[in-house]
């Protein structure tokens, strides 16, 4: 399952008991 994480939801996602993989990216990053 893929989720769009924002500043407002990041802390809640990191507090979960489940494994979390976060892929950071930006359109301007080559």
C-alpha positions in Angstrom: 0.0 0.0 0.0 1.4 3.4 -0.9 0.5 6.6 1.0 1.3 10.2 0.5 2.8 11.4 3.8 2.7 15.0 4.8 4.3 17.0 7.6 0.9 16.6 9.4 0.8 12.8 9.2 4.5 11.8 9.3 4.6 11.4 13.1 1.5 9.2 13.2 3.0 6.9 10.4 6.3 6.5 12.3 4.5 5.6 15.5 2.8 2.6 13.9 3.7 -1.0 15.0 4.1 -2.0 11.3 7.2 -1.9 9.2 7.4 1.4 7.3 9.5 2.1 4.2 9.8 5.8 3.2 10.9 6.8 -0.2 11.8 10.6 -0.3 11.9 12.3 -3.7 11.4 15.6 -5.4 10.6 16.6 -8.9 13.6 18.9 -9.1 16.0 16.1 -8.1 17.5 14.7 -11.2 
